[in-house]
Amino acid sequence: LNDTVSQMFRRILKGGSPFEPDRLHIHHLLLNKGLSKPGTVIILIVIAVFMAGIGILAQLLDWPQNIMFYSFLACFAVYFSYSCWRKC
């Protein structure tokens, strides 16, 4: 979700269509950094498992919803800043 939404925002900021394809999604960025396809998949799986673990832990520990929401926004802001850096 972060990747898709941040790419759409980036495209809008550049004055283009949010639906225009490009090669700036996270998997393309990782491949362009020299990672292999299996390495890229492993990194994305590790990130997904880590984020899912945080979500499960938050439910088990009954964290307040507003903390989870603002944590999500913070993660989105960090990812958007990274994905937009030198590209916006």
Secondary structure in CASP SS format (residue, H / E / C, confidence):
PFRMAT SS
TARGET T0000
AUTHOR 0000-0000-0000
METHOD secondary structure of the structure
MODEL  1
L C 1.00
N H 1.00
D H 1.00
T H 1.00
V H 1.00
S H 1.00
Q H 1.00
M H 1.00
F H 1.00
R H 1.00
R H 1.00
I H 1.00
L H 1.00
K C 1.00
G C 1.00
G C 1.00
S C 1.00
P C 1.00
F C 1.00
E C 1.00
P C 1.00
D C 1.00
R C 1.00
L C 1.00
H C 1.00
I H 1.00
H H 1.00
H H 1.00
L H 1.00
L H 1.00
L H 1.00
N H 1.00
K C 1.00
G C 1.00
L C 1.00
S C 1.00
K H 1.00
P H 1.00
G H 1.00
T H 1.00
V H 1.00
I H 1.00
I H 1.00
L H 1.00
I H 1.00
V H 1.00
I H 1.00
A H 1.00
V H 1.00
F H 1.00
M H 1.00
A H 1.00
G H 1.00
I H 1.00
G H 1.00
I H 1.00
L H 1.00
A H 1.00
Q H 1.00
L H 1.00
L C 1.00
D C 1.00
W C 1.00
P C 1.00
Q H 1.00
N H 1.00
I H 1.00
M H 1.00
F H 1.00
Y H 1.00
S H 1.00
F H 1.00
L H 1.00
A H 1.00
C H 1.00
F H 1.00
A H 1.00
V H 1.00
Y H 1.00
F H 1.00
S H 1.00
Y H 1.00
S H 1.00
C H 1.00
W C 1.00
R C 1.00
K C 1.00
C C 1.00
END
